[in-house]
């Protein structure tokens, strides 16, 4: 499965939960996660989407650590089966 396909499935699942998952672009600050997941009740998290079995690059890992140190929820998604768990963690609900 391609990264793009997993990313589309994530966006659809977020939409089904009443949220949005805009593509996150940060000019001048490379390595930020691909998607910002915004769910009802002010819940948010970042998701780095990868093709199955692929891992974040060193700069991406540094950005993930920075965001986590700031208190944000950050996830690496490389399998569509992880989506319910990620949304549950971000939304504070049952996925």
PDB file with one MODEL, atoms N, CA, C and O in Angstrom:
MODEL        1
ATOM      1  N   UNK A   1       0.844  -1.177   0.000  1.00  0.00           N
ATOM      2  CA  UNK A   1       0.000   0.000   0.000  1.00  0.00           C
ATOM      3  C   UNK A   1       0.890   1.242   0.000  1.00  0.00           C
ATOM      4  O   UNK A   1       1.903   1.291   0.698  1.00  0.00           O
ATOM      5  N   UNK A   2       0.510   2.216  -0.770  1.00  0.00           N
ATOM      6  CA  UNK A   2       1.296   3.438  -0.887  1.00  0.00           C
ATOM      7  C   UNK A   2       0.988   4.412   0.243  1.00  0.00           C
ATOM      8  O   UNK A   2      -0.090   4.378   0.836  1.00  0.00           O
ATOM      9  N   UNK A   3       1.948   5.275   0.528  1.00  0.00           N
ATOM     10  CA  UNK A   3       1.783   6.305   1.559  1.00  0.00           C
ATOM     11  C   UNK A   3       0.552   7.156   1.281  1.00  0.00           C
ATOM     12  O   UNK A   3      -0.223   7.458   2.189  1.00  0.00           O
ATOM     13  N   UNK A   4       0.379   7.535   0.033  1.00  0.00           N
ATOM     14  CA  UNK A   4      -0.759   8.381  -0.343  1.00  0.00           C
ATOM     15  C   UNK A   4      -2.090   7.706   0.004  1.00  0.00           C
ATOM     16  O   UNK A   4      -3.019   8.372   0.460  1.00  0.00           O
ATOM     17  N   UNK A   5      -2.185   6.407  -0.205  1.00  0.00           N
ATOM     18  CA  UNK A   5      -3.409   5.666   0.094  1.00  0.00           C
ATOM     19  C   UNK A   5      -3.692   5.673   1.591  1.00  0.00           C
ATOM     20  O   UNK A   5      -4.831   5.876   2.009  1.00  0.00           O
ATOM     21  N   UNK A   6      -2.655   5.449   2.400  1.00  0.00           N
ATOM     22  CA  UNK A   6      -2.817   5.472   3.854  1.00  0.00           C
ATOM     23  C   UNK A   6      -3.244   6.871   4.301  1.00  0.00           C
ATOM     24  O   UNK A   6      -4.105   7.015   5.169  1.00  0.00           O
ATOM     25  N   UNK A   7      -2.642   7.888   3.710  1.00  0.00           N
ATOM     26  CA  UNK A   7      -2.970   9.267   4.059  1.00  0.00           C
ATOM     27  C   UNK A   7      -4.434   9.579   3.722  1.00  0.00           C
ATOM     28  O   UNK A   7      -5.114  10.256   4.493  1.00  0.00           O
ATOM     29  N   UNK A   8      -4.912   9.098   2.597  1.00  0.00           N
ATOM     30  CA  UNK A   8      -6.315   9.298   2.216  1.00  0.00           C
ATOM     31  C   UNK A   8      -7.258   8.589   3.182  1.00  0.00           C
ATOM     32  O   UNK A   8      -8.313   9.122   3.525  1.00  0.00           O
ATOM     33  N   UNK A   9      -6.887   7.404   3.617  1.00  0.00           N
ATOM     34  CA  UNK A   9      -7.713   6.657   4.574  1.00  0.00           C
ATOM     35  C   UNK A   9      -7.751   7.378   5.924  1.00  0.00           C
ATOM     36  O   UNK A   9      -8.793   7.415   6.578  1.00  0.00           O
ATOM     37  N   UNK A  10      -6.633   7.942   6.335  1.00  0.00           N
ATOM     38  CA  UNK A  10      -6.602   8.726   7.561  1.00  0.00           C
ATOM     39  C   UNK A  10      -7.557   9.918   7.448  1.00  0.00           C
ATOM     40  O   UNK A  10      -8.377  10.145   8.338  1.00  0.00           O
ATOM     41  N   UNK A  11      -7.451  10.671   6.365  1.00  0.00           N
ATOM     42  CA  UNK A  11      -8.300  11.851   6.192  1.00  0.00           C
ATOM     43  C   UNK A  11      -9.783  11.470   6.201  1.00  0.00           C
ATOM     44  O   UNK A  11     -10.600  12.181   6.786  1.00  0.00           O
ATOM     45  N   UNK A  12     -10.128  10.365   5.563  1.00  0.00           N
ATOM     46  CA  UNK A  12     -11.523   9.917   5.534  1.00  0.00           C
ATOM     47  C   UNK A  12     -12.003   9.508   6.928  1.00  0.00           C
ATOM     48  O   UNK A  12     -13.136   9.809   7.304  1.00  0.00           O
ATOM     49  N   UNK A  13     -11.160   8.833   7.687  1.00  0.00           N
ATOM     50  CA  UNK A  13     -11.532   8.404   9.034  1.00  0.00           C
ATOM     51  C   UNK A  13     -11.708   9.605   9.958  1.00  0.00           C
ATOM     52  O   UNK A  13     -12.610   9.621  10.796  1.00  0.00           O
ATOM     53  N   UNK A  14     -10.857  10.598   9.808  1.00  0.00           N
ATOM     54  CA  UNK A  14     -10.980  11.815  10.608  1.00  0.00           C
ATOM     55  C   UNK A  14     -12.282  12.535  10.266  1.00  0.00           C
ATOM     56  O   UNK A  14     -12.995  12.994  11.158  1.00  0.00           O
ATOM     57  N   UNK A  15     -12.582  12.630   8.996  1.00  0.00           N
ATOM     58  CA  UNK A  15     -13.822  13.273   8.551  1.00  0.00           C
ATOM     59  C   UNK A  15     -15.036  12.539   9.119  1.00  0.00           C
ATOM     60  O   UNK A  15     -16.008  13.174   9.528  1.00  0.00           O
ATOM     61  N   UNK A  16     -14.987  11.219   9.146  1.00  0.00           N
ATOM     62  CA  UNK A  16     -16.094  10.420   9.686  1.00  0.00           C
ATOM     63  C   UNK A  16     -16.299  10.688  11.182  1.00  0.00           C
ATOM     64  O   UNK A  16     -17.393  10.477  11.706  1.00  0.00           O
ATOM     65  N   UNK A  17     -15.264  11.144  11.856  1.00  0.00           N
ATOM     66  CA  UNK A  17     -15.347  11.474  13.287  1.00  0.00           C
ATOM     67  C   UNK A  17     -15.755  12.929  13.506  1.00  0.00           C
ATOM     68  O   UNK A  17     -15.826  13.391  14.644  1.00  0.00           O
ATOM     69  N   UNK A  18     -16.025  13.655  12.408  1.00  0.00           N
ATOM     70  CA  UNK A  18     -16.430  15.047  12.526  1.00  0.00           C
ATOM     71  C   UNK A  18     -15.280  16.025  12.564  1.00  0.00           C
ATOM     72  O   UNK A  18     -15.459  17.188  12.926  1.00  0.00           O
ATOM     73  N   UNK A  19     -14.089  15.560  12.189  1.00  0.00           N
ATOM     74  CA  UNK A  19     -12.914  16.422  12.221  1.00  0.00           C
ATOM     75  C   UNK A  19     -12.355  16.699  10.847  1.00  0.00           C
ATOM     76  O   UNK A  19     -12.970  16.385   9.828  1.00  0.00           O
ATOM     77  N   UNK A  20     -11.189  17.286  10.837  1.00  0.00           N
ATOM     78  CA  UNK A  20     -10.469  17.551   9.593  1.00  0.00           C
ATOM     79  C   UNK A  20      -9.008  17.152   9.792  1.00  0.00           C
ATOM     80  O   UNK A  20      -8.493  17.138  10.910  1.00  0.00           O
ATOM     81  N   UNK A  21      -8.357  16.827   8.675  1.00  0.00           N
ATOM     82  CA  UNK A  21      -6.942  16.437   8.716  1.00  0.00           C
ATOM     83  C   UNK A  21      -6.199  17.146   7.594  1.00  0.00           C
ATOM     84  O   UNK A  21      -5.790  16.514   6.619  1.00  0.00           O
ATOM     85  N   UNK A  22      -6.022  18.467   7.730  1.00  0.00           N
ATOM     86  CA  UNK A  22      -5.340  19.191   6.661  1.00  0.00           C
ATOM     87  C   UNK A  22      -3.876  18.780   6.536  1.00  0.00           C
ATOM     88  O   UNK A  22      -3.210  18.427   7.509  1.00  0.00           O
ATOM     89  N   UNK A  23      -3.415  18.844   5.301  1.00  0.00           N
ATOM     90  CA  UNK A  23      -1.993  18.639   5.035  1.00  0.00           C
ATOM     91  C   UNK A  23      -1.253  19.761   5.746  1.00  0.00           C
ATOM     92  O   UNK A  23      -1.616  20.930   5.619  1.00  0.00           O
ATOM     93  N   UNK A  24      -0.227  19.405   6.485  1.00  0.00           N
ATOM     94  CA  UNK A  24       0.506  20.402   7.260  1.00  0.00           C
ATOM     95  C   UNK A  24       1.785  20.750   6.520  1.00  0.00           C
ATOM     96  O   UNK A  24       2.648  19.895   6.320  1.00  0.00           O
ATOM     97  N   UNK A  25       1.906  22.012   6.112  1.00  0.00           N
ATOM     98  CA  UNK A  25       3.088  22.488   5.401  1.00  0.00           C
ATOM     99  C   UNK A  25       3.679  23.628   6.223  1.00  0.00           C
ATOM    100  O   UNK A  25       2.973  24.556   6.615  1.00  0.00           O
ATOM    101  N   UNK A  26       4.969  23.547   6.476  1.00  0.00           N
ATOM    102  CA  UNK A  26       5.629  24.557   7.298  1.00  0.00           C
ATOM    103  C   UNK A  26       6.860  25.087   6.572  1.00  0.00           C
ATOM    104  O   UNK A  26       7.968  24.597   6.792  1.00  0.00           O
ATOM    105  N   UNK A  27       6.675  26.083   5.709  1.00  0.00           N
ATOM    106  CA  UNK A  27       7.826  26.633   4.988  1.00  0.00           C
ATOM    107  C   UNK A  27       8.902  27.147   5.947  1.00  0.00           C
ATOM    108  O   UNK A  27       8.608  27.853   6.911  1.00  0.00           O
ATOM    109  N   UNK A  28      10.131  26.786   5.667  1.00  0.00           N
ATOM    110  CA  UNK A  28      11.239  27.234   6.481  1.00  0.00           C
ATOM    111  C   UNK A  28      11.467  26.396   7.735  1.00  0.00           C
ATOM    112  O   UNK A  28      12.370  26.682   8.522  1.00  0.00           O
ATOM    113  N   UNK A  29      10.644  25.357   7.921  1.00  0.00           N
ATOM    114  CA  UNK A  29      10.801  24.488   9.090  1.00  0.00           C
ATOM    115  C   UNK A  29      10.534  23.059   8.638  1.00  0.00           C
ATOM    116  O   UNK A  29       9.499  22.472   8.953  1.00  0.00           O
ATOM    117  N   UNK A  30      11.483  22.518   7.900  1.00  0.00           N
ATOM    118  CA  UNK A  30      11.342  21.187   7.313  1.00  0.00           C
ATOM    119  C   UNK A  30      11.220  20.095   8.363  1.00  0.00           C
ATOM    120  O   UNK A  30      11.613  20.266   9.517  1.00  0.00           O
ATOM    121  N   UNK A  31      10.663  18.963   7.929  1.00  0.00           N
ATOM    122  CA  UNK A  31      10.603  17.782   8.769  1.00  0.00           C
ATOM    123  C   UNK A  31       9.366  17.659   9.632  1.00  0.00           C
ATOM    124  O   UNK A  31       9.243  16.722  10.421  1.00  0.00           O
ATOM    125  N   UNK A  32       8.439  18.610   9.485  1.00  0.00           N
ATOM    126  CA  UNK A  32       7.219  18.542  10.291  1.00  0.00           C
ATOM    127  C   UNK A  32       6.329  17.407   9.789  1.00  0.00           C
ATOM    128  O   UNK A  32       6.408  17.035   8.618  1.00  0.00           O
ATOM    129  N   UNK A  33       5.473  16.847  10.670  1.00  0.00           N
ATOM    130  CA  UNK A  33       4.583  15.758  10.265  1.00  0.00           C
ATOM    131  C   UNK A  33       3.653  16.164   9.120  1.00  0.00           C
ATOM    132  O   UNK A  33       3.380  17.346   8.908  1.00  0.00           O
ATOM    133  N   UNK A  34       3.173  15.150   8.388  1.00  0.00           N
ATOM    134  CA  UNK A  34       2.366  15.365   7.192  1.00  0.00           C
ATOM    135  C   UNK A  34       0.991  15.961   7.452  1.00  0.00           C
ATOM    136  O   UNK A  34       0.531  16.824   6.706  1.00  0.00           O
ATOM    137  N   UNK A  35       0.337  15.499   8.513  1.00  0.00           N
ATOM    138  CA  UNK A  35      -1.056  15.879   8.755  1.00  0.00           C
ATOM    139  C   UNK A  35      -1.256  16.421  10.160  1.00  0.00           C
ATOM    140  O   UNK A  35      -0.666  15.937  11.126  1.00  0.00           O
ATOM    141  N   UNK A  36      -2.095  17.431  10.247  1.00  0.00           N
ATOM    142  CA  UNK A  36      -2.569  17.956  11.512  1.00  0.00           C
ATOM    143  C   UNK A  36      -3.985  17.418  11.679  1.00  0.00           C
ATOM    144  O   UNK A  36      -4.863  17.736  10.876  1.00  0.00           O
ATOM    145  N   UNK A  37      -4.216  16.619  12.697  1.00  0.00           N
ATOM    146  CA  UNK A  37      -5.531  16.018  12.918  1.00  0.00           C
ATOM    147  C   UNK A  37      -6.264  16.846  13.964  1.00  0.00           C
ATOM    148  O   UNK A  37      -5.823  16.973  15.106  1.00  0.00           O
ATOM    149  N   UNK A  38      -7.400  17.407  13.543  1.00  0.00           N
ATOM    150  CA  UNK A  38      -8.218  18.252  14.409  1.00  0.00           C
ATOM    151  C   UNK A  38      -9.571  17.587  14.589  1.00  0.00           C
ATOM    152  O   UNK A  38     -10.327  17.420  13.631  1.00  0.00           O
ATOM    153  N   UNK A  39      -9.869  17.209  15.828  1.00  0.00           N
ATOM    154  CA  UNK A  39     -11.117  16.512  16.144  1.00  0.00           C
ATOM    155  C   UNK A  39     -12.001  17.392  17.024  1.00  0.00           C
ATOM    156  O   UNK A  39     -11.524  18.360  17.617  1.00  0.00           O
ATOM    157  N   UNK A  40     -13.294  17.054  17.109  1.00  0.00           N
ATOM    158  CA  UNK A  40     -14.203  17.832  17.963  1.00  0.00           C
ATOM    159  C   UNK A  40     -13.667  17.956  19.399  1.00  0.00           C
ATOM    160  O   UNK A  40     -12.847  17.158  19.854  1.00  0.00           O
ATOM    161  N   UNK A  41     -14.154  18.966  20.074  1.00  0.00           N
ATOM    162  CA  UNK A  41     -13.782  19.267  21.458  1.00  0.00           C
ATOM    163  C   UNK A  41     -12.329  19.715  21.594  1.00  0.00           C
ATOM    164  O   UNK A  41     -11.719  19.539  22.648  1.00  0.00           O
ATOM    165  N   UNK A  42     -11.781  20.290  20.535  1.00  0.00           N
ATOM    166  CA  UNK A  42     -10.446  20.860  20.608  1.00  0.00           C
ATOM    167  C   UNK A  42      -9.308  19.867  20.690  1.00  0.00           C
ATOM    168  O   UNK A  42      -8.209  20.213  21.122  1.00  0.00           O
ATOM    169  N   UNK A  43      -9.559  18.646  20.282  1.00  0.00           N
ATOM    170  CA  UNK A  43      -8.508  17.609  20.313  1.00  0.00           C
ATOM    171  C   UNK A  43      -7.658  17.722  19.060  1.00  0.00           C
ATOM    172  O   UNK A  43      -8.185  17.885  17.960  1.00  0.00           O
ATOM    173  N   UNK A  44      -6.340  17.635  19.223  1.00  0.00           N
ATOM    174  CA  UNK A  44      -5.464  17.715  18.056  1.00  0.00           C
ATOM    175  C   UNK A  44      -4.237  16.839  18.228  1.00  0.00           C
ATOM    176  O   UNK A  44      -3.839  16.501  19.343  1.00  0.00           O
ATOM    177  N   UNK A  45      -3.657  16.487  17.113  1.00  0.00           N
ATOM    178  CA  UNK A  45      -2.438  15.700  17.094  1.00  0.00           C
ATOM    179  C   UNK A  45      -1.800  15.790  15.724  1.00  0.00           C
ATOM    180  O   UNK A  45      -2.426  16.231  14.760  1.00  0.00           O
ATOM    181  N   UNK A  46      -0.565  15.374  15.648  1.00  0.00           N
ATOM    182  CA  UNK A  46       0.183  15.363  14.395  1.00  0.00           C
ATOM    183  C   UNK A  46       0.403  13.921  13.958  1.00  0.00           C
ATOM    184  O   UNK A  46       0.616  13.036  14.786  1.00  0.00           O
ATOM    185  N   UNK A  47       0.348  13.695  12.646  1.00  0.00           N
ATOM    186  CA  UNK A  47       0.572  12.352  12.124  1.00  0.00           C
ATOM    187  C   UNK A  47       1.557  12.415  10.962  1.00  0.00           C
ATOM    188  O   UNK A  47       1.329  13.113   9.973  1.00  0.00           O
ATOM    189  N   UNK A  48       2.648  11.681  11.097  1.00  0.00           N
ATOM    190  CA  UNK A  48       3.607  11.484  10.012  1.00  0.00           C
ATOM    191  C   UNK A  48       3.215  10.189   9.318  1.00  0.00           C
ATOM    192  O   UNK A  48       3.224   9.123   9.934  1.00  0.00           O
ATOM    193  N   UNK A  49       2.873  10.277   8.046  1.00  0.00           N
ATOM    194  CA  UNK A  49       2.430   9.109   7.290  1.00  0.00           C
ATOM    195  C   UNK A  49       3.593   8.564   6.474  1.00  0.00           C
ATOM    196  O   UNK A  49       4.310   9.306   5.803  1.00  0.00           O
ATOM    197  N   UNK A  50       3.760   7.252   6.549  1.00  0.00           N
ATOM    198  CA  UNK A  50       4.834   6.567   5.836  1.00  0.00           C
ATOM    199  C   UNK A  50       4.270   5.375   5.074  1.00  0.00           C
ATOM    200  O   UNK A  50       3.224   4.836   5.436  1.00  0.00           O
ATOM    201  N   UNK A  51       4.957   4.975   4.036  1.00  0.00           N
ATOM    202  CA  UNK A  51       4.614   3.727   3.350  1.00  0.00           C
ATOM    203  C   UNK A  51       4.892   2.581   4.328  1.00  0.00           C
ATOM    204  O   UNK A  51       5.734   2.719   5.216  1.00  0.00           O
ATOM    205  N   UNK A  52       4.200   1.464   4.175  1.00  0.00           N
ATOM    206  CA  UNK A  52       4.395   0.341   5.098  1.00  0.00           C
ATOM    207  C   UNK A  52       5.877  -0.012   5.282  1.00  0.00           C
ATOM    208  O   UNK A  52       6.622  -0.177   4.316  1.00  0.00           O
ATOM    209  N   UNK A  53       6.273  -0.120   6.549  1.00  0.00           N
ATOM    210  CA  UNK A  53       7.641  -0.500   6.869  1.00  0.00           C
ATOM    211  C   UNK A  53       8.660   0.615   6.819  1.00  0.00           C
ATOM    212  O   UNK A  53       9.805   0.427   7.233  1.00  0.00           O
ATOM    213  N   UNK A  54       8.265   1.779   6.317  1.00  0.00           N
ATOM    214  CA  UNK A  54       9.206   2.906   6.239  1.00  0.00           C
ATOM    215  C   UNK A  54       9.237   3.652   7.560  1.00  0.00           C
ATOM    216  O   UNK A  54       8.247   3.687   8.291  1.00  0.00           O
ATOM    217  N   UNK A  55      10.373   4.243   7.858  1.00  0.00           N
ATOM    218  CA  UNK A  55      10.575   4.972   9.113  1.00  0.00           C
ATOM    219  C   UNK A  55      10.847   6.442   8.823  1.00  0.00           C
ATOM    220  O   UNK A  55      11.301   6.785   7.731  1.00  0.00           O
ATOM    221  N   UNK A  56      10.575   7.314   9.793  1.00  0.00           N
ATOM    222  CA  UNK A  56      10.872   8.738   9.606  1.00  0.00           C
ATOM    223  C   UNK A  56      12.376   8.979   9.426  1.00  0.00           C
ATOM    224  O   UNK A  56      13.206   8.252   9.971  1.00  0.00           O
ATOM    225  N   UNK A  57      12.697   9.999   8.661  1.00  0.00           N
ATOM    226  CA  UNK A  57      14.082  10.426   8.482  1.00  0.00           C
ATOM    227  C   UNK A  57      14.572  11.078   9.783  1.00  0.00           C
ATOM    228  O   UNK A  57      13.752  11.454  10.621  1.00  0.00           O
ATOM    229  N   UNK A  58      15.883  11.218   9.965  1.00  0.00           N
ATOM    230  CA  UNK A  58      16.410  11.823  11.198  1.00  0.00           C
ATOM    231  C   UNK A  58      15.814  13.200  11.519  1.00  0.00           C
ATOM    232  O   UNK A  58      15.484  13.472  12.674  1.00  0.00           O
ATOM    233  N   UNK A  59      15.675  14.062  10.519  1.00  0.00           N
ATOM    234  CA  UNK A  59      15.090  15.382  10.778  1.00  0.00           C
ATOM    235  C   UNK A  59      13.627  15.249  11.221  1.00  0.00           C
ATOM    236  O   UNK A  59      13.179  15.975  12.109  1.00  0.00           O
ATOM    237  N   UNK A  60      12.890  14.327  10.606  1.00  0.00           N
ATOM    238  CA  UNK A  60      11.507  14.100  11.012  1.00  0.00           C
ATOM    239  C   UNK A  60      11.446  13.602  12.459  1.00  0.00           C
ATOM    240  O   UNK A  60      10.582  14.028  13.226  1.00  0.00           O
ATOM    241  N   UNK A  61      12.357  12.705  12.831  1.00  0.00           N
ATOM    242  CA  UNK A  61      12.404  12.229  14.219  1.00  0.00           C
ATOM    243  C   UNK A  61      12.692  13.383  15.184  1.00  0.00           C
ATOM    244  O   UNK A  61      12.129  13.438  16.278  1.00  0.00           O
ATOM    245  N   UNK A  62      13.556  14.287  14.781  1.00  0.00           N
ATOM    246  CA  UNK A  62      13.869  15.445  15.628  1.00  0.00           C
ATOM    247  C   UNK A  62      12.627  16.318  15.816  1.00  0.00           C
ATOM    248  O   UNK A  62      12.361  16.789  16.922  1.00  0.00           O
ATOM    249  N   UNK A  63      11.874  16.532  14.750  1.00  0.00           N
ATOM    250  CA  UNK A  63      10.648  17.345  14.848  1.00  0.00           C
ATOM    251  C   UNK A  63       9.600  16.634  15.705  1.00  0.00           C
ATOM    252  O   UNK A  63       8.903  17.269  16.495  1.00  0.00           O
ATOM    253  N   UNK A  64       9.494  15.319  15.545  1.00  0.00           N
ATOM    254  CA  UNK A  64       8.546  14.540  16.352  1.00  0.00           C
ATOM    255  C   UNK A  64       8.899  14.681  17.833  1.00  0.00           C
ATOM    256  O   UNK A  64       8.019  14.906  18.663  1.00  0.00           O
ATOM    257  N   UNK A  65      10.176  14.549  18.161  1.00  0.00           N
ATOM    258  CA  UNK A  65      10.611  14.703  19.561  1.00  0.00           C
ATOM    259  C   UNK A  65      10.300  16.101  20.084  1.00  0.00           C
ATOM    260  O   UNK A  65       9.820  16.252  21.208  1.00  0.00           O
ATOM    261  N   UNK A  66      10.571  17.124  19.273  1.00  0.00           N
ATOM    262  CA  UNK A  66      10.304  18.505  19.677  1.00  0.00           C
ATOM    263  C   UNK A  66       8.823  18.703  19.986  1.00  0.00           C
ATOM    264  O   UNK A  66       8.472  19.265  21.024  1.00  0.00           O
ATOM    265  N   UNK A  67       7.964  18.247  19.096  1.00  0.00           N
ATOM    266  CA  UNK A  67       6.525  18.399  19.303  1.00  0.00           C
ATOM    267  C   UNK A  67       6.064  17.655  20.557  1.00  0.00           C
ATOM    268  O   UNK A  67       5.238  18.162  21.317  1.00  0.00           O
ATOM    269  N   UNK A  68       6.597  16.462  20.767  1.00  0.00           N
ATOM    270  CA  UNK A  68       6.228  15.687  21.954  1.00  0.00           C
ATOM    271  C   UNK A  68       6.718  16.379  23.230  1.00  0.00           C
ATOM    272  O   UNK A  68       6.015  16.391  24.241  1.00  0.00           O
ATOM    273  N   UNK A  69       7.923  16.954  23.182  1.00  0.00           N
ATOM    274  CA  UNK A  69       8.438  17.688  24.337  1.00  0.00           C
ATOM    275  C   UNK A  69       7.568  18.898  24.654  1.00  0.00           C
ATOM    276  O   UNK A  69       7.491  19.328  25.805  1.00  0.00           O
ATOM    277  N   UNK A  70       6.916  19.445  23.635  1.00  0.00           N
ATOM    278  CA  UNK A  70       6.008  20.579  23.828  1.00  0.00           C
ATOM    279  C   UNK A  70       4.619  20.130  24.293  1.00  0.00           C
ATOM    280  O   UNK A  70       3.743  20.957  24.546  1.00  0.00           O
ATOM    281  N   UNK A  71       4.431  18.817  24.403  1.00  0.00           N
ATOM    282  CA  UNK A  71       3.176  18.298  24.926  1.00  0.00           C
ATOM    283  C   UNK A  71       2.149  17.866  23.899  1.00  0.00           C
ATOM    284  O   UNK A  71       1.015  17.550  24.258  1.00  0.00           O
ATOM    285  N   UNK A  72       2.527  17.845  22.618  1.00  0.00           N
ATOM    286  CA  UNK A  72       1.596  17.429  21.574  1.00  0.00           C
ATOM    287  C   UNK A  72       1.630  15.921  21.376  1.00  0.00           C
ATOM    288  O   UNK A  72       2.643  15.268  21.630  1.00  0.00           O
ATOM    289  N   UNK A  73       0.519  15.388  20.923  1.00  0.00           N
ATOM    290  CA  UNK A  73       0.463  13.977  20.537  1.00  0.00           C
ATOM    291  C   UNK A  73       0.957  13.884  19.102  1.00  0.00           C
ATOM    292  O   UNK A  73       0.491  14.613  18.226  1.00  0.00           O
ATOM    293  N   UNK A  74       1.906  12.979  18.869  1.00  0.00           N
ATOM    294  CA  UNK A  74       2.490  12.796  17.541  1.00  0.00           C
ATOM    295  C   UNK A  74       2.565  11.305  17.266  1.00  0.00           C
ATOM    296  O   UNK A  74       2.974  10.523  18.125  1.00  0.00           O
ATOM    297  N   UNK A  75       2.167  10.919  16.063  1.00  0.00           N
ATOM    298  CA  UNK A  75       2.125   9.513  15.689  1.00  0.00           C
ATOM    299  C   UNK A  75       2.780   9.306  14.340  1.00  0.00           C
ATOM    300  O   UNK A  75       2.748  10.183  13.476  1.00  0.00           O
ATOM    301  N   UNK A  76       3.380   8.125  14.166  1.00  0.00           N
ATOM    302  CA  UNK A  76       3.885   7.692  12.867  1.00  0.00           C
ATOM    303  C   UNK A  76       2.938   6.596  12.399  1.00  0.00           C
ATOM    304  O   UNK A  76       2.750   5.595  13.089  1.00  0.00           O
ATOM    305  N   UNK A  77       2.349   6.786  11.234  1.00  0.00           N
ATOM    306  CA  UNK A  77       1.346   5.884  10.680  1.00  0.00           C
ATOM    307  C   UNK A  77       1.899   5.214   9.429  1.00  0.00           C
ATOM    308  O   UNK A  77       2.190   5.887   8.440  1.00  0.00           O
ATOM    309  N   UNK A  78       2.047   3.880   9.468  1.00  0.00           N
ATOM    310  CA  UNK A  78       2.509   3.167   8.270  1.00  0.00           C
ATOM    311  C   UNK A  78       1.623   1.965   7.938  1.00  0.00           C
ATOM    312  O   UNK A  78       1.966   1.137   7.094  1.00  0.00           O
ATOM    313  N   UNK A  79       0.476   1.888   8.620  1.00  0.00           N
ATOM    314  CA  UNK A  79      -0.458   0.786   8.394  1.00  0.00           C
ATOM    315  C   UNK A  79      -1.860   1.306   8.681  1.00  0.00           C
ATOM    316  O   UNK A  79      -2.111   1.848   9.757  1.00  0.00           O
ATOM    317  N   UNK A  80      -2.765   1.149   7.738  1.00  0.00           N
ATOM    318  CA  UNK A  80      -4.114   1.691   7.923  1.00  0.00           C
ATOM    319  C   UNK A  80      -4.802   1.129   9.167  1.00  0.00           C
ATOM    320  O   UNK A  80      -5.708   1.768   9.703  1.00  0.00           O
ATOM    321  N   UNK A  81      -4.394  -0.042   9.635  1.00  0.00           N
ATOM    322  CA  UNK A  81      -4.990  -0.633  10.832  1.00  0.00           C
ATOM    323  C   UNK A  81      -4.645   0.153  12.103  1.00  0.00           C
ATOM    324  O   UNK A  81      -5.269  -0.059  13.143  1.00  0.00           O
ATOM    325  N   UNK A  82      -3.675   1.042  12.031  1.00  0.00           N
ATOM    326  CA  UNK A  82      -3.306   1.875  13.178  1.00  0.00           C
ATOM    327  C   UNK A  82      -4.237   3.080  13.340  1.00  0.00           C
ATOM    328  O   UNK A  82      -4.253   3.714  14.395  1.00  0.00           O
ATOM    329  N   UNK A  83      -5.004   3.393  12.310  1.00  0.00           N
ATOM    330  CA  UNK A  83      -5.818   4.613  12.312  1.00  0.00           C
ATOM    331  C   UNK A  83      -6.802   4.661  13.481  1.00  0.00           C
ATOM    332  O   UNK A  83      -6.854   5.686  14.161  1.00  0.00           O
ATOM    333  N   UNK A  84      -7.588   3.611  13.754  1.00  0.00           N
ATOM    334  CA  UNK A  84      -8.518   3.709  14.889  1.00  0.00           C
ATOM    335  C   UNK A  84      -7.824   4.004  16.220  1.00  0.00           C
ATOM    336  O   UNK A  84      -8.325   4.794  17.020  1.00  0.00           O
ATOM    337  N   UNK A  85      -6.681   3.377  16.454  1.00  0.00           N
ATOM    338  CA  UNK A  85      -5.939   3.626  17.697  1.00  0.00           C
ATOM    339  C   UNK A  85      -5.464   5.071  17.771  1.00  0.00           C
ATOM    340  O   UNK A  85      -5.601   5.719  18.808  1.00  0.00           O
ATOM    341  N   UNK A  86      -4.912   5.574  16.684  1.00  0.00           N
ATOM    342  CA  UNK A  86      -4.425   6.955  16.658  1.00  0.00           C
ATOM    343  C   UNK A  86      -5.564   7.927  16.932  1.00  0.00           C
ATOM    344  O   UNK A  86      -5.409   8.853  17.728  1.00  0.00           O
ATOM    345  N   UNK A  87      -6.704   7.728  16.281  1.00  0.00           N
ATOM    346  CA  UNK A  87      -7.829   8.640  16.494  1.00  0.00           C
ATOM    347  C   UNK A  87      -8.375   8.537  17.907  1.00  0.00           C
ATOM    348  O   UNK A  87      -8.831   9.530  18.474  1.00  0.00           O
ATOM    349  N   UNK A  88      -8.332   7.357  18.470  1.00  0.00           N
ATOM    350  CA  UNK A  88      -8.752   7.180  19.860  1.00  0.00           C
ATOM    351  C   UNK A  88      -7.815   7.938  20.798  1.00  0.00           C
ATOM    352  O   UNK A  88      -8.272   8.598  21.731  1.00  0.00           O
ATOM    353  N   UNK A  89      -6.528   7.848  20.558  1.00  0.00           N
ATOM    354  CA  UNK A  89      -5.551   8.543  21.400  1.00  0.00           C
ATOM    355  C   UNK A  89      -5.728  10.063  21.291  1.00  0.00           C
ATOM    356  O   UNK A  89      -5.676  10.768  22.298  1.00  0.00           O
ATOM    357  N   UNK A  90      -5.934  10.558  20.080  1.00  0.00           N
ATOM    358  CA  UNK A  90      -6.092  11.998  19.887  1.00  0.00           C
ATOM    359  C   UNK A  90      -7.443  12.470  20.442  1.00  0.00           C
ATOM    360  O   UNK A  90      -7.529  13.500  21.111  1.00  0.00           O
ATOM    361  N   UNK A  91      -8.494  11.695  20.149  1.00  0.00           N
ATOM    362  CA  UNK A  91      -9.834  12.110  20.532  1.00  0.00           C
ATOM    363  C   UNK A  91     -10.239  11.794  21.947  1.00  0.00           C
ATOM    364  O   UNK A  91     -11.268  12.271  22.426  1.00  0.00           O
ATOM    365  N   UNK A  92      -9.436  10.992  22.624  1.00  0.00           N
ATOM    366  CA  UNK A  92      -9.774  10.643  23.985  1.00  0.00           C
ATOM    367  C   UNK A  92     -10.991   9.732  24.082  1.00  0.00           C
ATOM    368  O   UNK A  92     -11.618   9.629  25.136  1.00  0.00           O
ATOM    369  N   UNK A  93     -11.325   9.062  22.955  1.00  0.00           N
ATOM    370  CA  UNK A  93     -12.504   8.204  22.942  1.00  0.00           C
ATOM    371  C   UNK A  93     -12.168   6.801  22.538  1.00  0.00           C
ATOM    372  O   UNK A  93     -11.071   6.304  22.791  1.00  0.00           O
ATOM    373  N   UNK A  94     -13.140   6.160  21.898  1.00  0.00           N
ATOM    374  CA  UNK A  94     -13.013   4.745  21.559  1.00  0.00           C
ATOM    375  C   UNK A  94     -12.474   4.497  20.161  1.00  0.00           C
ATOM    376  O   UNK A  94     -12.468   3.350  19.714  1.00  0.00           O
ATOM    377  N   UNK A  95     -12.026   5.512  19.460  1.00  0.00           N
ATOM    378  CA  UNK A  95     -11.443   5.323  18.135  1.00  0.00           C
ATOM    379  C   UNK A  95     -12.472   5.376  17.093  1.00  0.00           C
ATOM    380  O   UNK A  95     -12.160   5.235  15.910  1.00  0.00           O
TER     381      UNK A  95
ENDMDL
END
